[in-house]
């Protein structure tokens, strides 16, 4: 009986670590989106402006993919 409980606890800990990684990647995607929006709204350099939408799109894609992984 103790062995079963220990195995279940190990599985639960592994799932928590996996979910923690997924949450971290979601936050990174959110940060990338934020940089993309800042790049789009800055008035200084056209080169940074042209990179704004691709950066925003990459961040959105990362956030959307990892946001749909079941918890």
MARSE-630874 format. One record per atom (N, C-alpha, C): residue number from 1; residue in one letter; atom name; x, y, z. Coordinates in Angstrom, 3 decimals, always signed. Layout:
residues N
<rec seq="NUM" type="A" atom="CA" east="X" north="Y" up="Z"/>
...
***
This chain:
residues 71
<rec seq="1" type="X" atom="N" east="+0.829" north="-1.200" up="+0.000"/>
<rec seq="1" type="X" atom="CA" east="+0.000" north="+0.000" up="+0.000"/>
<rec seq="1" type="X" atom="C" east="+0.867" north="+1.256" up="+0.000"/>
<rec seq="2" type="X" atom="N" east="+1.939" north="+1.224" up="+0.802"/>
<rec seq="2" type="X" atom="CA" east="+2.847" north="+2.376" up="+0.842"/>
<rec seq="2" type="X" atom="C" east="+3.495" north="+2.627" up="-0.508"/>
<rec seq="3" type="X" atom="N" east="+3.820" north="+1.565" up="-1.222"/>
<rec seq="3" type="X" atom="CA" east="+4.464" north="+1.696" up="-2.538"/>
<rec seq="3" type="X" atom="C" east="+3.532" north="+2.401" up="-3.522"/>
<rec seq="4" type="X" atom="N" east="+2.256" north="+2.078" up="-3.482"/>
<rec seq="4" type="X" atom="CA" east="+1.283" north="+2.714" up="-4.374"/>
<rec seq="4" type="X" atom="C" east="+1.174" north="+4.205" up="-4.056"/>
<rec seq="5" type="X" atom="N" east="+1.118" north="+4.537" up="-2.798"/>
<rec seq="5" type="X" atom="CA" east="+1.017" north="+5.941" up="-2.395"/>
<rec seq="5" type="X" atom="C" east="+2.270" north="+6.705" up="-2.816"/>
<rec seq="6" type="X" atom="N" east="+3.437" north="+6.093" up="-2.663"/>
<rec seq="6" type="X" atom="CA" east="+4.678" north="+6.741" up="-3.070"/>
<rec seq="6" type="X" atom="C" east="+4.719" north="+6.956" up="-4.574"/>
<rec seq="7" type="X" atom="N" east="+4.262" north="+5.971" up="-5.346"/>
<rec seq="7" type="X" atom="CA" east="+4.231" north="+6.102" up="-6.799"/>
<rec seq="7" type="X" atom="C" east="+3.279" north="+7.217" up="-7.233"/>
<rec seq="8" type="X" atom="N" east="+2.123" north="+7.292" up="-6.585"/>
<rec seq="8" type="X" atom="CA" east="+1.170" north="+8.354" up="-6.906"/>
<rec seq="8" type="X" atom="C" east="+1.750" north="+9.732" up="-6.577"/>
<rec seq="9" type="X" atom="N" east="+2.486" north="+9.799" up="-5.489"/>
<rec seq="9" type="X" atom="CA" east="+3.110" north="+11.066" up="-5.096"/>
<rec seq="9" type="X" atom="C" east="+4.180" north="+11.477" up="-6.109"/>
<rec seq="10" type="X" atom="N" east="+4.947" north="+10.527" up="-6.597"/>
<rec seq="10" type="X" atom="CA" east="+5.972" north="+10.813" up="-7.606"/>
<rec seq="10" type="X" atom="C" east="+5.322" north="+11.301" up="-8.893"/>
<rec seq="11" type="X" atom="N" east="+4.240" north="+10.681" up="-9.298"/>
<rec seq="11" type="X" atom="CA" east="+3.522" north="+11.108" up="-10.511"/>
<rec seq="11" type="X" atom="C" east="+2.981" north="+12.519" up="-10.331"/>
<rec seq="12" type="X" atom="N" east="+2.439" north="+12.813" up="-9.161"/>
<rec seq="12" type="X" atom="CA" east="+1.893" north="+14.150" up="-8.890"/>
<rec seq="12" type="X" atom="C" east="+2.992" north="+15.208" up="-8.941"/>
<rec seq="13" type="X" atom="N" east="+4.151" north="+14.901" up="-8.395"/>
<rec seq="13" type="X" atom="CA" east="+5.266" north="+15.846" up="-8.402"/>
<rec seq="13" type="X" atom="C" east="+5.752" north="+16.086" up="-9.827"/>
<rec seq="14" type="X" atom="N" east="+5.822" north="+15.036" up="-10.644"/>
<rec seq="14" type="X" atom="CA" east="+6.244" north="+15.186" up="-12.044"/>
<rec seq="14" type="X" atom="C" east="+5.258" north="+16.061" up="-12.808"/>
<rec seq="15" type="X" atom="N" east="+3.959" north="+15.876" up="-12.562"/>
<rec seq="15" type="X" atom="CA" east="+2.953" north="+16.700" up="-13.236"/>
<rec seq="15" type="X" atom="C" east="+3.070" north="+18.159" up="-12.821"/>
<rec seq="16" type="X" atom="N" east="+3.356" north="+18.394" up="-11.539"/>
<rec seq="16" type="X" atom="CA" east="+3.519" north="+19.774" up="-11.066"/>
<rec seq="16" type="X" atom="C" east="+4.714" north="+20.436" up="-11.733"/>
<rec seq="17" type="X" atom="N" east="+5.825" north="+19.701" up="-11.881"/>
<rec seq="17" type="X" atom="CA" east="+7.017" north="+20.256" up="-12.535"/>
<rec seq="17" type="X" atom="C" east="+6.729" north="+20.563" up="-13.995"/>
<rec seq="18" type="X" atom="N" east="+6.007" north="+19.656" up="-14.663"/>
<rec seq="18" type="X" atom="CA" east="+5.659" north="+19.866" up="-16.067"/>
<rec seq="18" type="X" atom="C" east="+4.765" north="+21.098" up="-16.202"/>
<rec seq="19" type="X" atom="N" east="+3.789" north="+21.228" up="-15.311"/>
<rec seq="19" type="X" atom="CA" east="+2.882" north="+22.373" up="-15.375"/>
<rec seq="19" type="X" atom="C" east="+3.629" north="+23.672" up="-15.082"/>
<rec seq="20" type="X" atom="N" east="+4.597" north="+23.617" up="-14.181"/>
<rec seq="20" type="X" atom="CA" east="+5.386" north="+24.800" up="-13.860"/>
<rec seq="20" type="X" atom="C" east="+6.174" north="+25.253" up="-15.084"/>
<rec seq="21" type="X" atom="N" east="+6.730" north="+24.310" up="-15.842"/>
<rec seq="21" type="X" atom="CA" east="+7.450" north="+24.640" up="-17.067"/>
<rec seq="21" type="X" atom="C" east="+6.511" north="+25.261" up="-18.093"/>
<rec seq="22" type="X" atom="N" east="+5.331" north="+24.691" up="-18.243"/>
<rec seq="22" type="X" atom="CA" east="+4.360" north="+25.215" up="-19.204"/>
<rec seq="22" type="X" atom="C" east="+3.933" north="+26.629" up="-18.804"/>
<rec seq="23" type="X" atom="N" east="+3.706" north="+26.864" up="-17.515"/>
<rec seq="23" type="X" atom="CA" east="+3.345" north="+28.211" up="-17.051"/>
<rec seq="23" type="X" atom="C" east="+4.463" north="+29.206" up="-17.329"/>
<rec seq="24" type="X" atom="N" east="+5.702" north="+28.782" up="-17.152"/>
<rec seq="24" type="X" atom="CA" east="+6.839" north="+29.657" up="-17.430"/>
<rec seq="24" type="X" atom="C" east="+6.900" north="+30.007" up="-18.914"/>
<rec seq="25" type="X" atom="N" east="+6.695" north="+29.023" up="-19.774"/>
<rec seq="25" type="X" atom="CA" east="+6.712" north="+29.281" up="-21.212"/>
<rec seq="25" type="X" atom="C" east="+5.557" north="+30.205" up="-21.599"/>
<rec seq="26" type="X" atom="N" east="+4.397" north="+30.037" up="-20.975"/>
<rec seq="26" type="X" atom="CA" east="+3.273" north="+30.951" up="-21.227"/>
<rec seq="26" type="X" atom="C" east="+3.650" north="+32.385" up="-20.870"/>
<rec seq="27" type="X" atom="N" east="+4.304" north="+32.567" up="-19.737"/>
<rec seq="27" type="X" atom="CA" east="+4.715" north="+33.908" up="-19.329"/>
<rec seq="27" type="X" atom="C" east="+5.751" north="+34.497" up="-20.278"/>
<rec seq="28" type="X" atom="N" east="+6.638" north="+33.661" up="-20.791"/>
<rec seq="28" type="X" atom="CA" east="+7.618" north="+34.136" up="-21.775"/>
<rec seq="28" type="X" atom="C" east="+6.894" north="+34.597" up="-23.040"/>
<rec seq="29" type="X" atom="N" east="+5.910" north="+33.822" up="-23.483"/>
<rec seq="29" type="X" atom="CA" east="+5.114" north="+34.226" up="-24.650"/>
<rec seq="29" type="X" atom="C" east="+4.397" north="+35.540" up="-24.410"/>
<rec seq="30" type="X" atom="N" east="+3.890" north="+35.730" up="-23.214"/>
<rec seq="30" type="X" atom="CA" east="+3.231" north="+36.983" up="-22.860"/>
<rec seq="30" type="X" atom="C" east="+4.218" north="+38.156" up="-22.904"/>
<rec seq="31" type="X" atom="N" east="+5.421" north="+37.914" up="-22.406"/>
<rec seq="31" type="X" atom="CA" east="+6.460" north="+38.952" up="-22.447"/>
<rec seq="31" type="X" atom="C" east="+6.863" north="+39.298" up="-23.871"/>
<rec seq="32" type="X" atom="N" east="+6.961" north="+38.291" up="-24.725"/>
<rec seq="32" type="X" atom="CA" east="+7.298" north="+38.537" up="-26.131"/>
<rec seq="32" type="X" atom="C" east="+6.191" north="+39.363" up="-26.791"/>
<rec seq="33" type="X" atom="N" east="+4.936" north="+39.048" up="-26.476"/>
<rec seq="33" type="X" atom="CA" east="+3.826" north="+39.847" up="-27.010"/>
<rec seq="33" type="X" atom="C" east="+3.928" north="+41.290" up="-26.549"/>
<rec seq="34" type="X" atom="N" east="+4.273" north="+41.497" up="-25.305"/>
<rec seq="34" type="X" atom="CA" east="+4.406" north="+42.846" up="-24.772"/>
<rec seq="34" type="X" atom="C" east="+5.493" north="+43.619" up="-25.519"/>
<rec seq="35" type="X" atom="N" east="+6.634" north="+42.963" up="-25.763"/>
<rec seq="35" type="X" atom="CA" east="+7.689" north="+43.618" up="-26.535"/>
<rec seq="35" type="X" atom="C" east="+7.199" north="+43.958" up="-27.944"/>
<rec seq="36" type="X" atom="N" east="+6.429" north="+43.068" up="-28.551"/>
<rec seq="36" type="X" atom="CA" east="+5.896" north="+43.339" up="-29.886"/>
<rec seq="36" type="X" atom="C" east="+5.000" north="+44.564" up="-29.899"/>
<rec seq="37" type="X" atom="N" east="+4.157" north="+44.718" up="-28.900"/>
<rec seq="37" type="X" atom="CA" east="+3.276" north="+45.885" up="-28.811"/>
<rec seq="37" type="X" atom="C" east="+4.102" north="+47.155" up="-28.596"/>
<rec seq="38" type="X" atom="N" east="+5.104" north="+47.066" up="-27.727"/>
<rec seq="38" type="X" atom="CA" east="+5.975" north="+48.227" up="-27.499"/>
<rec seq="38" type="X" atom="C" east="+6.697" north="+48.602" up="-28.791"/>
<rec seq="39" type="X" atom="N" east="+7.181" north="+47.606" up="-29.530"/>
<rec seq="39" type="X" atom="CA" east="+7.850" north="+47.880" up="-30.811"/>
<rec seq="39" type="X" atom="C" east="+6.901" north="+48.561" up="-31.792"/>
<rec seq="40" type="X" atom="N" east="+5.625" north="+48.192" up="-31.767"/>
<rec seq="40" type="X" atom="CA" east="+4.661" north="+48.789" up="-32.689"/>
<rec seq="40" type="X" atom="C" east="+4.325" north="+50.241" up="-32.324"/>
<rec seq="41" type="X" atom="N" east="+4.350" north="+50.568" up="-31.045"/>
<rec seq="41" type="X" atom="CA" east="+3.919" north="+51.891" up="-30.622"/>
<rec seq="41" type="X" atom="C" east="+5.051" north="+52.871" up="-30.353"/>
<rec seq="42" type="X" atom="N" east="+6.296" north="+52.464" up="-30.536"/>
<rec seq="42" type="X" atom="CA" east="+7.397" north="+53.394" up="-30.297"/>
<rec seq="42" type="X" atom="C" east="+7.547" north="+54.318" up="-31.511"/>
<rec seq="43" type="X" atom="N" east="+7.894" north="+55.585" up="-31.306"/>
<rec seq="43" type="X" atom="CA" east="+7.970" north="+56.539" up="-32.406"/>
<rec seq="43" type="X" atom="C" east="+9.398" north="+56.838" up="-32.902"/>
<rec seq="44" type="X" atom="N" east="+10.381" north="+56.030" up="-32.532"/>
<rec seq="44" type="X" atom="CA" east="+11.768" north="+56.415" up="-32.775"/>
<rec seq="44" type="X" atom="C" east="+12.374" north="+55.840" up="-34.052"/>
<rec seq="45" type="X" atom="N" east="+12.263" north="+54.544" up="-34.277"/>
<rec seq="45" type="X" atom="CA" east="+12.935" north="+53.902" up="-35.408"/>
<rec seq="45" type="X" atom="C" east="+11.951" north="+53.072" up="-36.216"/>
<rec seq="46" type="X" atom="N" east="+12.000" north="+53.232" up="-37.519"/>
<rec seq="46" type="X" atom="CA" east="+11.113" north="+52.469" up="-38.390"/>
<rec seq="46" type="X" atom="C" east="+11.511" north="+50.996" up="-38.414"/>
<rec seq="47" type="X" atom="N" east="+12.807" north="+50.717" up="-38.237"/>
<rec seq="47" type="X" atom="CA" east="+13.274" north="+49.323" up="-38.234"/>
<rec seq="47" type="X" atom="C" east="+12.664" north="+48.548" up="-37.059"/>
<rec seq="48" type="X" atom="N" east="+12.606" north="+49.164" up="-35.893"/>
<rec seq="48" type="X" atom="CA" east="+11.994" north="+48.517" up="-34.734"/>
<rec seq="48" type="X" atom="C" east="+10.496" north="+48.333" up="-34.981"/>
<rec seq="49" type="X" atom="N" east="+9.877" north="+49.334" up="-35.605"/>
<rec seq="49" type="X" atom="CA" east="+8.449" north="+49.242" up="-35.918"/>
<rec seq="49" type="X" atom="C" east="+8.170" north="+48.059" up="-36.847"/>
<rec seq="50" type="X" atom="N" east="+9.028" north="+47.854" up="-37.848"/>
<rec seq="50" type="X" atom="CA" east="+8.787" north="+46.758" up="-38.789"/>
<rec seq="50" type="X" atom="C" east="+8.945" north="+45.396" up="-38.124"/>
<rec seq="51" type="X" atom="N" east="+9.708" north="+45.310" up="-37.039"/>
<rec seq="51" type="X" atom="CA" east="+9.849" north="+44.056" up="-36.305"/>
<rec seq="51" type="X" atom="C" east="+8.720" north="+43.851" up="-35.301"/>
<rec seq="52" type="X" atom="N" east="+7.909" north="+44.856" up="-35.068"/>
<rec seq="52" type="X" atom="CA" east="+6.863" north="+44.777" up="-34.052"/>
<rec seq="52" type="X" atom="C" east="+5.842" north="+43.690" up="-34.300"/>
<rec seq="53" type="X" atom="N" east="+5.299" north="+43.627" up="-35.509"/>
<rec seq="53" type="X" atom="CA" east="+4.257" north="+42.637" up="-35.775"/>
<rec seq="53" type="X" atom="C" east="+4.781" north="+41.205" up="-35.759"/>
<rec seq="54" type="X" atom="N" east="+5.929" north="+40.915" up="-36.400"/>
<rec seq="54" type="X" atom="CA" east="+6.426" north="+39.521" up="-36.291"/>
<rec seq="54" type="X" atom="C" east="+6.711" north="+39.091" up="-34.850"/>
<rec seq="55" type="X" atom="N" east="+7.247" north="+39.997" up="-34.043"/>
<rec seq="55" type="X" atom="CA" east="+7.507" north="+39.667" up="-32.641"/>
<rec seq="55" type="X" atom="C" east="+6.190" north="+39.426" up="-31.911"/>
<rec seq="56" type="X" atom="N" east="+5.211" north="+40.261" up="-32.156"/>
<rec seq="56" type="X" atom="CA" east="+3.890" north="+40.089" up="-31.558"/>
<rec seq="56" type="X" atom="C" east="+3.270" north="+38.763" up="-31.986"/>
<rec seq="57" type="X" atom="N" east="+3.401" north="+38.418" up="-33.242"/>
<rec seq="57" type="X" atom="CA" east="+2.846" north="+37.166" up="-33.755"/>
<rec seq="57" type="X" atom="C" east="+3.531" north="+35.942" up="-33.141"/>
<rec seq="58" type="X" atom="N" east="+4.833" north="+35.991" up="-32.995"/>
<rec seq="58" type="X" atom="CA" east="+5.561" north="+34.878" up="-32.368"/>
<rec seq="58" type="X" atom="C" east="+5.118" north="+34.718" up="-30.917"/>
<rec seq="59" type="X" atom="N" east="+5.030" north="+35.821" up="-30.191"/>
<rec seq="59" type="X" atom="CA" east="+4.587" north="+35.758" up="-28.800"/>
<rec seq="59" type="X" atom="C" east="+3.184" north="+35.218" up="-28.673"/>
<rec seq="60" type="X" atom="N" east="+2.296" north="+35.651" up="-29.543"/>
<rec seq="60" type="X" atom="CA" east="+0.914" north="+35.171" up="-29.511"/>
<rec seq="60" type="X" atom="C" east="+0.851" north="+33.677" up="-29.796"/>
<rec seq="61" type="X" atom="N" east="+1.628" north="+33.224" up="-30.763"/>
<rec seq="61" type="X" atom="CA" east="+1.628" north="+31.811" up="-31.123"/>
<rec seq="61" type="X" atom="C" east="+2.117" north="+30.953" up="-29.954"/>
<rec seq="62" type="X" atom="N" east="+3.216" north="+31.365" up="-29.326"/>
<rec seq="62" type="X" atom="CA" east="+3.744" north="+30.615" up="-28.180"/>
<rec seq="62" type="X" atom="C" east="+2.720" north="+30.588" up="-27.052"/>
<rec seq="63" type="X" atom="N" east="+2.155" north="+31.741" up="-26.745"/>
<rec seq="63" type="X" atom="CA" east="+1.177" north="+31.823" up="-25.657"/>
<rec seq="63" type="X" atom="C" east="-0.054" north="+30.966" up="-25.956"/>
<rec seq="64" type="X" atom="N" east="-0.524" north="+31.016" up="-27.175"/>
<rec seq="64" type="X" atom="CA" east="-1.728" north="+30.275" up="-27.556"/>
<rec seq="64" type="X" atom="C" east="-1.494" north="+28.766" up="-27.525"/>
<rec seq="65" type="X" atom="N" east="-0.359" north="+28.317" up="-28.022"/>
<rec seq="65" type="X" atom="CA" east="-0.067" north="+26.884" up="-28.039"/>
<rec seq="65" type="X" atom="C" east="+0.036" north="+26.340" up="-26.617"/>
<rec seq="66" type="X" atom="N" east="+0.825" north="+27.004" up="-25.778"/>
<rec seq="66" type="X" atom="CA" east="+1.024" north="+26.483" up="-24.434"/>
<rec seq="66" type="X" atom="C" east="-0.157" north="+26.782" up="-23.512"/>
<rec seq="67" type="X" atom="N" east="-1.012" north="+27.707" up="-23.896"/>
<rec seq="67" type="X" atom="CA" east="-2.209" north="+27.969" up="-23.129"/>
<rec seq="67" type="X" atom="C" east="-3.298" north="+26.919" up="-23.325"/>
<rec seq="68" type="X" atom="N" east="-3.189" north="+26.142" up="-24.404"/>
<rec seq="68" type="X" atom="CA" east="-4.197" north="+25.121" up="-24.689"/>
<rec seq="68" type="X" atom="C" east="-3.782" north="+23.731" up="-24.246"/>
<rec seq="69" type="X" atom="N" east="-2.640" north="+23.598" up="-23.607"/>
<rec seq="69" type="X" atom="CA" east="-2.232" north="+22.309" up="-23.087"/>
<rec seq="69" type="X" atom="C" east="-3.055" north="+22.050" up="-21.816"/>
<rec seq="70" type="X" atom="N" east="-3.691" north="+20.889" up="-21.724"/>
<rec seq="70" type="X" atom="CA" east="-4.547" north="+20.616" up="-20.552"/>
<rec seq="70" type="X" atom="C" east="-3.771" north="+20.670" up="-19.244"/>
<rec seq="71" type="X" atom="N" east="-4.436" north="+21.143" up="-18.223"/>
<rec seq="71" type="X" atom="CA" east="-3.785" north="+21.287" up="-16.912"/>
<rec seq="71" type="X" atom="C" east="-3.927" north="+20.057" up="-16.102"/>
***
